[in-house]
């Protein structure tokens, strides 16, 4: 029987309880910034999968692997237990397709955090500016005023008008809903055009996040992807300049 939202922990997790963990949310979003950061950290820190989340509020589709085998769309939980910090990661295929689903899923994620005794939630995302960005800033939001100074010291920018339309999806809702459960939460948003998958913005977020949580993560591979994307962007910019020059000449 299909439930509206189901959370299933793997058998291997039953004997493992995180100690004073943080939770890092990196679901798909603008520029896939949060997803890139969280999945990169899972890979580099060799985090272990501990659970799956299925829901009728996710898109009505199945995911195909290389052999053509299908599975339901889902989101997943991973756990990294290290000397520096225990980290629970929330990643996955999709966010909700409806307003109601966004609220219910985000509340479920916060309920999971509460059950696991998470001390702080970090939500990650992209801040779309509608144009190509060479040196992405990292903008922030918090659910407690006293958290702001810590983030600003780490290089996070707080501007009243950015983002002007608020923070959509899990990255924003989890800040508001976690406050109701007494959990402090921070959102880190990498500045991105919003047009492309953006490892440059992800690298900027990773650098600040790693510093904030005190867990070193080798950024080399992500920086390499960012360098490749920078070349792509340079090509796009050059192409746009040539196009404008041609239009100017024709006019």
C-alpha positions in Angstrom: 0.0 0.0 0.0 1.4 3.4 -1.0 1.5 6.0 1.8 1.5 9.8 1.3 5.0 9.9 2.7 7.0 6.9 3.9 10.4 6.9 5.7 12.2 3.6 5.8 15.6 3.1 7.5 17.9 0.4 6.4 18.6 -2.6 8.7 22.3 -1.6 8.9 21.3 1.7 10.6 19.5 0.1 13.6 22.6 -0.3 15.6 24.1 3.1 14.6 23.0 6.3 16.3 24.5 9.6 15.4 26.0 11.7 18.2 25.0 15.4 18.2 24.7 15.3 14.4 24.0 18.1 11.9 21.8 17.6 8.9 22.8 18.9 5.4 20.0 19.1 2.9 21.0 19.1 -0.8 17.9 18.3 -2.9 17.6 19.4 -6.5 17.2 23.1 -7.1 18.5 26.1 -9.0 21.7 25.3 -10.7 21.7 22.0 -8.8 24.0 23.8 -6.4 22.9 22.1 -3.2 22.7 18.7 -4.8 26.2 19.0 -6.2 27.7 20.0 -2.8 25.8 17.3 -0.7 26.5 14.5 -3.1 30.2 15.5 -3.4 30.5 15.4 0.3 28.8 12.1 0.6 31.3 10.7 -1.9 34.4 12.3 -0.4 33.5 11.5 3.2 32.3 7.9 2.3 29.0 8.4 3.9 26.7 5.3 4.3 23.1 5.2 3.1 20.8 4.8 6.0 17.3 5.4 4.7 14.8 6.2 1.9 11.9 8.5 1.6 9.0 7.8 -0.9 6.1 10.0 -1.4 3.1 10.6 -3.7 4.1 14.3 -3.7 7.2 13.5 -5.8 6.8 13.5 -9.6 4.8 10.6 -11.0 7.7 8.8 -12.7 10.2 6.1 -12.2 14.0 6.3 -12.6 15.8 4.1 -15.1 19.3 2.8 -14.6 21.8 1.9 -17.4 20.3 -1.6 -17.8 16.7 -0.3 -18.1 15.7 -1.4 -14.6 13.3 1.0 -13.0 12.7 2.2 -9.4 10.4 4.7 -7.9 11.6 8.3 -7.5 12.8 8.8 -4.0 14.9 10.9 -1.6 17.7 9.4 0.5 19.4 9.7 3.9 23.1 9.2 4.4 25.3 9.2 7.5 28.9 10.1 8.0 30.3 9.4 11.4 33.8 10.9 11.8 36.1 12.2 14.5 35.1 15.8 13.7 31.3 15.5 13.3 28.4 13.2 12.7 26.6 14.4 9.6 23.2 13.3 8.2 22.7 14.1 4.5 19.4 14.5 2.8 19.6 14.1 -1.0 17.5 12.7 -3.7 15.8 12.7 -7.1 13.2 15.4 -6.8 11.4 18.0 -4.7 7.6 18.1 -4.5 5.3 18.9 -7.5 2.8 20.7 -5.3 2.6 23.4 -2.7 1.0 21.1 -0.2 3.7 18.5 -0.9 6.5 20.9 -0.3 5.2 21.7 3.2 4.4 18.1 4.1 7.8 16.8 2.9 9.7 19.6 4.5 8.0 19.0 7.8 8.8 15.3 7.5 12.5 16.2 6.9 12.4 18.3 10.1 10.7 15.5 12.0 13.5 13.2 10.9 16.0 15.8 12.2 14.2 16.0 15.5 14.1 12.2 15.9 17.8 11.9 15.2 18.5 14.8 17.7 20.0 17.0 15.1 21.6 20.2 16.6 21.6 22.3 13.4 20.3 22.0 9.9 22.2 23.4 6.9 20.0 23.7 3.7 21.9 24.3 0.5 20.7 25.9 -2.7 21.3 28.2 -5.6 20.5 31.9 -5.8 19.5 32.6 -9.4 20.5 36.0 -10.8 19.7 35.4 -14.4 23.1 36.1 -15.8 26.5 34.3 -15.9 28.6 34.7 -12.8 32.4 34.4 -12.7 33.0 34.7 -9.0 29.9 33.4 -7.2 29.0 34.9 -3.8 27.4 32.8 -1.1 24.3 34.4 0.4 22.7 33.3 3.7 19.5 33.1 5.7 19.0 31.9 9.3 16.1 31.0 11.6 17.7 32.6 14.6 19.2 36.1 14.7 22.2 35.1 16.8 23.5 32.8 14.0 24.1 35.6 11.5 27.4 36.8 13.0 28.9 33.3 12.7 28.0 33.1 9.0 29.2 36.6 8.2 32.5 35.8 9.8 32.8 32.8 7.5 32.2 35.0 4.4 28.4 34.6 3.9 26.6 37.7 2.6 23.3 38.9 4.0 21.5 41.4 1.7 18.0 42.6 2.5 16.8 42.4 -1.1 18.6 39.1 -2.0 16.8 36.8 -2.6 14.0 39.3 -3.2 11.3 36.6 -3.7 12.2 34.5 -0.6 13.6 31.0 -0.6 11.4 28.4 -2.4 11.2 24.7 -1.6 12.9 22.6 1.1 15.8 24.9 1.5 13.5 27.7 2.7 10.7 25.8 4.3 13.0 23.7 6.5 14.3 26.9 8.1 10.8 28.0 9.1 9.5 24.6 10.1 12.6 23.6 12.1 12.3 26.7 14.2 8.9 25.4 15.4 10.7 22.3 16.6 13.5 24.3 18.4 16.2 23.3 15.9 18.5 26.1 14.6 18.9 26.2 10.8 21.0 28.0 8.2 20.6 28.3 4.5 23.6 28.8 2.2 22.9 29.9 -1.4 25.5 29.9 -4.1 25.1 32.7 -6.7 24.3 31.2 -10.1 22.9 32.1 -13.4 20.2 29.4 -12.9 20.6 28.3 -16.6 23.2 25.5 -16.1 24.3 23.0 -13.5 26.8 25.1 -11.7 29.9 23.5 -10.0 31.4 27.0 -9.6 28.7 28.1 -7.3 28.8 24.6 -5.6 32.5 25.0 -4.9 31.9 28.4 -3.3 29.3 26.9 -1.0 31.4 23.9 -0.2 34.3 26.1 0.9 32.2 28.0 3.4 30.2 25.0 4.6 33.3 23.0 5.3 34.7 25.8 7.3 31.5 26.3 9.3 31.1 22.6 10.3 34.8 22.1 10.9 35.0 19.1 8.6 37.7 19.2 5.9 36.6 18.1 2.5 39.1 18.0 -0.4 37.6 20.3 -3.0 40.0 19.3 -5.9 37.6 17.3 -8.0 34.8 19.8 -7.6 37.1 22.7 -8.4 38.2 20.8 -11.5 34.6 20.6 -12.6 34.2 24.3 -11.8 37.2 25.1 -14.0 35.7 23.1 -16.9 32.4 25.0 -16.4 34.3 28.3 -16.4 35.7 27.5 -19.8 32.2 26.7 -21.0 30.9 30.0 -19.7 33.8 31.9 -21.3 32.8 30.3 -24.6 29.2 31.4 -24.1 30.2 34.9 -23.2 32.4 35.1 -26.3 29.7 33.8 -28.5 27.2 36.3 -27.1 29.7 39.2 -27.8 30.1 38.0 -31.4 26.4 37.8 -31.8 25.9 41.3 -30.5 28.6 42.7 -32.7 27.0 41.0 -35.8 23.6 42.5 -34.9 25.2 45.9 -34.4 26.8 45.7 -37.8 23.6 44.7 -39.5 21.7 47.5 -37.8 
